[in-house]
Amino acid sequence: MSPDALNKLLAELKSQIASLEGVDNQKRARLDGLVEALEKSARNPADSEESGKLRDSLNESIVVLEGTHPRLTQVLNRIVELLLDIGL
């Protein structure tokens, strides 16, 4: 995995989350949890069970947010693609 690519996407994701408007606390907490899980996955990519759960959570978030937050969902999609490319 390219740490630089993932770190760049994580920074972009954090920026998008910070600038979100009209998102309830539950959705924001879920997104913050995804960021934490992605950071953990970057440190320990060998945990395939956790990676599967992470991909599922990312895909669920994409579905929930795609109509209202297209930029955020673009970043999430790129992260999913990166995880798939590296076999996670």
Secondary structure, DSSP 8 states (H G I E B T S, - for coil): --HHHHHHHHHHHHHHHHT--S--HHHHHHHHHHHHHHHHHHH-TT-HHHHHHHHHHHHHHHHHHTTT-HHHHHHHHHHHHHHHHTT-
